[in-house]
């Protein structure tokens, strides 16, 4: 999965934490995890995905604060 660039897992009804294996896809550019029931905090491991240009976590059950580095990410990539 080292060359995977786009992954859409939206509308799947997942009911767990965001899986850790997602943080080990170095080339991922777009990741859509929306409209599931992912729970817990947004893991800090996602910020290590340096190729990521779009991340959709809308309509999930995530909690916690957005890190300052994520605010810049959100503003610069929409």
Backbone as CSV, one residue per row, in Angstrom:
resi,resn,N_x,N_y,N_z,CA_x,CA_y,CA_z,C_x,C_y,C_z
1,UNK,0.816,-1.205,0.000,0.000,0.000,0.000,0.854,1.261,0.000
2,UNK,2.108,1.154,-0.305,2.962,2.334,-0.251,2.658,3.334,-1.355
3,UNK,2.006,2.919,-2.438,1.711,3.859,-3.521,0.249,4.304,-3.556
4,UNK,-0.547,3.906,-2.588,-1.954,4.305,-2.529,-2.059,5.815,-2.334
5,UNK,-2.808,6.493,-3.219,-2.917,7.947,-3.143,-4.292,8.427,-2.714
6,UNK,-5.349,7.696,-3.044,-6.715,8.104,-2.733,-7.435,6.950,-2.043
7,UNK,-8.090,7.234,-0.920,-8.824,6.204,-0.201,-10.124,6.800,0.319
8,UNK,-11.233,6.223,-0.113,-12.559,6.678,0.304,-13.228,5.551,1.086
9,UNK,-13.341,5.725,2.391,-14.000,4.761,3.269,-15.286,5.349,3.842
10,UNK,-15.845,6.331,3.161,-17.056,6.984,3.651,-18.266,6.054,3.556
11,UNK,-19.279,6.337,4.383,-20.562,5.620,4.377,-20.413,4.107,4.595
12,UNK,-19.517,3.701,5.500,-19.327,2.277,5.763,-19.865,1.823,7.108
13,UNK,-20.261,2.733,7.968,-20.811,2.348,9.259,-19.788,1.830,10.251
14,UNK,-18.523,2.223,10.093,-17.498,1.808,11.052,-17.847,2.352,12.432
15,UNK,-17.612,1.577,13.464,-17.958,1.991,14.830,-16.783,1.773,15.773
16,UNK,-15.634,2.259,15.416,-14.445,2.063,16.244,-13.587,3.320,16.196
17,UNK,-12.407,3.226,16.763,-11.420,4.287,16.590,-10.932,4.245,15.138
18,UNK,-10.329,5.332,14.697,-9.726,5.328,13.364,-8.585,4.305,13.383
19,UNK,-8.544,3.386,12.423,-7.533,2.323,12.448,-6.104,2.853,12.307
20,UNK,-5.206,2.273,13.077,-3.814,2.715,13.096,-3.098,2.476,11.769
21,UNK,-3.502,1.494,11.007,-2.809,1.210,9.753,-2.912,2.367,8.757
22,UNK,-3.890,3.234,8.940,-4.019,4.381,8.037,-2.832,5.334,8.132
23,UNK,-2.125,5.314,9.250,-0.995,6.234,9.439,0.267,5.742,8.758
24,UNK,0.187,4.612,8.092,1.357,4.019,7.453,1.189,3.929,5.939
25,UNK,0.496,4.895,5.383,0.326,4.990,3.927,1.012,6.295,3.502
26,UNK,2.307,6.242,3.236,3.077,7.478,3.052,2.654,8.349,1.873
27,UNK,2.106,7.767,0.818,1.773,8.552,-0.377,0.338,9.053,-0.393
28,UNK,-0.440,8.762,0.635,-1.866,9.120,0.624,-2.044,10.635,0.497
29,UNK,-2.856,11.048,-0.466,-3.133,12.462,-0.698,-4.540,12.838,-0.256
30,UNK,-5.491,11.953,-0.473,-6.889,12.224,-0.107,-7.430,11.053,0.691
31,UNK,-7.994,11.385,1.845,-8.529,10.369,2.742,-9.912,10.808,3.198
32,UNK,-10.916,10.022,2.856,-12.299,10.344,3.214,-12.810,9.289,4.187
33,UNK,-13.007,9.685,5.436,-13.523,8.805,6.485,-14.885,9.284,6.961
34,UNK,-15.544,10.093,6.167,-16.789,10.735,6.583,-17.961,9.760,6.658
35,UNK,-18.984,10.195,7.392,-20.264,9.508,7.526,-20.074,8.046,7.960
36,UNK,-19.304,7.877,9.001,-19.152,6.611,9.692,-19.510,6.885,11.145
37,UNK,-19.053,6.081,12.022,-19.238,6.350,13.445,-17.909,6.171,14.162
38,UNK,-16.831,6.681,13.521,-15.529,6.635,14.179,-15.637,7.392,15.484
39,UNK,-15.030,6.847,16.527,-15.154,7.410,17.868,-13.789,7.771,18.430
40,UNK,-13.813,8.474,19.553,-12.580,8.840,20.237,-12.012,10.136,19.705
41,UNK,-10.747,10.330,19.987,-10.069,11.554,19.563,-9.447,11.369,18.189
42,UNK,-9.283,12.489,17.500,-8.564,12.452,16.234,-7.109,12.162,16.578
43,UNK,-6.566,11.068,16.112,-5.209,10.682,16.497,-4.158,11.617,15.919
44,UNK,-3.132,11.861,16.693,-2.059,12.737,16.231,-1.247,12.091,15.120
45,UNK,-1.335,10.790,14.934,-0.576,10.109,13.890,-0.919,10.567,12.490
46,UNK,-2.102,11.083,12.289,-2.504,11.525,10.956,-1.647,12.703,10.490
47,UNK,-1.168,13.508,11.418,-0.350,14.656,10.996,0.983,14.224,10.400
48,UNK,1.351,12.957,10.521,2.576,12.443,9.911,2.395,12.093,8.440
49,UNK,1.184,12.162,7.951,0.917,11.880,6.542,1.203,13.145,5.739
50,UNK,2.449,13.331,5.394,2.902,14.599,4.817,2.408,14.847,3.395
51,UNK,1.935,13.833,2.703,1.393,14.020,1.349,-0.090,14.353,1.358
52,UNK,-0.714,14.274,2.516,-2.157,14.473,2.632,-2.546,15.909,2.285
53,UNK,-3.471,16.054,1.332,-3.962,17.384,0.963,-5.443,17.552,1.267
54,UNK,-6.149,16.430,1.467,-7.576,16.511,1.802,-7.926,15.403,2.783
55,UNK,-8.571,15.801,3.862,-9.003,14.863,4.898,-10.432,15.209,5.271
56,UNK,-11.342,14.247,5.145,-12.745,14.484,5.489,-13.124,13.576,6.649
57,UNK,-13.401,14.187,7.804,-13.823,13.476,9.007,-15.233,13.890,9.407
58,UNK,-15.976,14.465,8.491,-17.304,14.976,8.820,-18.280,13.845,9.135
59,UNK,-19.252,14.171,9.970,-20.318,13.245,10.354,-19.808,11.952,10.983
60,UNK,-18.789,12.078,11.819,-18.303,10.984,12.648,-18.520,11.377,14.102
61,UNK,-18.172,10.521,15.024,-18.370,10.793,16.456,-17.036,11.082,17.140
62,UNK,-16.175,11.813,16.459,-14.861,12.141,17.011,-14.978,13.303,17.980
63,UNK,-14.023,13.383,18.888,-14.039,14.447,19.892,-12.630,14.986,20.085
64,UNK,-12.549,16.078,20.816,-11.253,16.667,21.130,-11.000,17.927,20.336
65,UNK,-9.859,18.506,20.621,-9.486,19.766,19.983,-8.745,19.523,18.682
66,UNK,-8.830,20.516,17.829,-8.039,20.494,16.607,-6.688,21.097,16.945
67,UNK,-5.634,20.377,16.600,-4.290,20.874,16.873,-4.023,22.121,16.036
68,UNK,-3.218,23.058,16.538,-2.913,24.260,15.753,-2.368,23.935,14.366
69,UNK,-1.563,22.899,14.243,-1.014,22.531,12.938,-2.113,22.066,11.984
70,UNK,-3.196,21.515,12.502,-4.314,21.081,11.683,-5.103,22.275,11.173
71,UNK,-5.171,23.336,11.937,-5.894,24.523,11.490,-5.238,25.100,10.244
72,UNK,-3.935,25.130,10.208,-3.221,25.609,9.028,-3.477,24.660,7.868
73,UNK,-3.449,23.366,8.151,-3.732,22.362,7.128,-5.116,22.591,6.529
74,UNK,-6.107,22.789,7.377,-7.482,22.944,6.912,-7.643,24.197,6.053
75,UNK,-7.038,25.278,6.469,-7.161,26.539,5.742,-6.419,26.480,4.413
76,UNK,-5.243,25.876,4.405,-4.418,25.908,3.209,-4.824,24.885,2.158
77,UNK,-5.703,23.952,2.493,-6.012,22.890,1.550,-7.466,22.845,1.111
78,UNK,-8.207,23.925,1.296,-9.591,23.940,0.830,-9.782,25.021,-0.195
